[in-house]
């Protein structure tokens, strides 16, 4: 049984653990938003829409991590546990002292107005930090696509597992296109040791 030590788990982890146990029992690793809402209500987790957002490995309960599973979105309110944990998250490499340098900052009127993710992306774009980091050219002139959400059908491999997502909603914080290369940026307002790369 996987319900041991639930006191040490966050409520979100308790919901994930119960969903995982239900999937193992039913021998189907697919579950729906309806299942999430039911289990979240049982556990007392107030935001069922947040349950399936698992950006970092540490959000998963240890029982799921030990078995090598992660959580994939299939679109249309469906999700699935897949045994591809080792391919799902990228561990960020340490940044050496020889890889850092002081950036010449030019204060702007709106830079200190907000500390959100969009504001951070605006700052590093306007200060040409992204130009230097991505293109190694501070005068590069990429096309900028404003953050937004779109829906699309996707098919992609994660390790040895092929996933098909129907009418999947995608949220992109910032998209740049330069000389035929598209770069999708995700911003976070905290430091994490790993991040989902699906």
N, C-alpha and C positions, 0 to 999 in steps of 0.2 A: 504494500500500500504506500502511496506517495504523500499522504497527508501529515507525515511526522514533522514536528518542529515548526508548525505554522505560526507560532508566536514570533519567531525570529524573522519571518517573511513580511514584507510590506503587503498591504491589501492587494495591490496590483499583482504581485508575485503569487499571492494565494489564488487569485482568479486564474492566472495562467496555469498554475499547477493543477487546479481542479479541471480545467479544460483539457489539459494534457492527459490526465488520468481518465477522463471520459472518452477521449479519443482512443487511448490504448484499450480500454474495455470494449469499445464498439468496433475495434479493428479498422477504423477509418480515421485518418489523421486530419480530415477536413471538418471544419465547423463554421458556423455562421454568426453574424452579428446578433441574431436572436439568442443563440446559445450564450454569447458573451454577456448580453443584458441579464439573462436569467441567473448566471453564476455570479455576476457582479452584485446583483440584488441579494443573493444568498450570503455573500461575504461582507456586504455593506460598503462596497466600493462605489463612490458617487458618480464617477465619470466613465461609463463603459466604453465611450468612444476612444479613450486613451489607452485602454488595455492592450490593443494590438500594435501600438507604437512602441517598438522595441529597438531603439537606435543603437544601444550599446549592449554588449554581452552581459554586463552586470545586472541589467534589468530582469533577465531570465532567472527563474528559481534554480538553485543548484542541482536539483533532481533532473531538470531538463538539460542543463549544461553537461552533467555527467554522462548522459546518454547520447550527447552529440547532436541534439536537435536545435533548430531555430524556427522562427515563425515567418511564414511567407504569406503575402496577400495575393489572392486569386481574382480579385475584382468582384463586383456585384454582391458585396457583403459577405464574401466567403474568404476563409483563411485556412492555412494548412501548416501543420508541423512537419518539417522535413529534416532528415538526418544529414545536414550539410553545414553544421556549425563552423567547422574549420574553414569553410569557404565563404561564410556569410559576413564576417567582420574583418576589418583590416586593423591590425595593431599599429598605432602610430610609432614611427621610429623616433628615438631621442634626437634632439637638435643639438649638435655640438657647438662649442664656443666659437669655432672657426667658421660656422655657418651663419652666424648672426652679425649684424652690423647696424649702426645707427642710421635711421632714415631721416632725411631732412623733411621735417614736418612744417607745412604751411597752414596756419590756422585759417579756418573759413567760418563764415557766419553761422552755418547750420551744424557744424561738426559736433558740438557739445550739447545739442538740443535733445538728443535721445540716445539711449544706450542699447537699443534693440538690435536684432540681427540685420534688418534691412539698413539701418543706419551705419552699422559696421561695414557692410558690403559697400555702401555708398562712399564711405571714407576711404577704404583701401582702393576703390576704383578711381575716385577723384584725385587721390594723392599719387596715383600711378604705381602703387605697390603691386597690384595685380598684373599690370603690364610688365613690370620687371620680373616678377615671379613666374608667370605663365609663359611669356613670350621672350623674356630676357631682352626686352626692348621697350624703354619707357616712352618712346614716341609711336609705338604700334597703335593702330587705330581700329580696334575690334568693333563690330556691330554689337550693340547692347540690347538685350531683350528683357523687358521689365518683368518682375516676378509675377507669376500667375499659376493658375491651375488648368489642367487640360485632362481630357479622358482619351484613352487609346487602348487598343488590344496589343498585348505584348507576348512574345515567346522568347525565352532565354534559358541558358544553362547555368546552373549553380553546381559546380563540381560535376557529379554524374546524374544530377536530377534536372530534367527539363520541366520548366514551369510555363503554363499558359495562363495569362491574366486577361479577362474579358472586361472591357469598359473600365479599365483601371484608372483611378484618378491619380494624376501626377502633380506634385507641387514642386516648383523649381524656384529657388530663392533668387538666382541670377543666372542668365545664360549669355555667353559671349560666343561670337563666331568671327574667326579671323583666318583668312586664306584657306578656307575649306575645312577648318577644324572647329568643332563645336565643343565648348567647355561648359559643363553644368556645375554651378557652385552651390554648396549647402553651407549655411552659416549657423553657428551655435554660439550662444552667449556664455558658454562655460567650457572648461578644458576637460576632455575625456581621453582615456587611454586607447580606445578603439571606436570604430564606427561602422555601421552596416553599409555595405557597398553594393547591395543588390540593384 
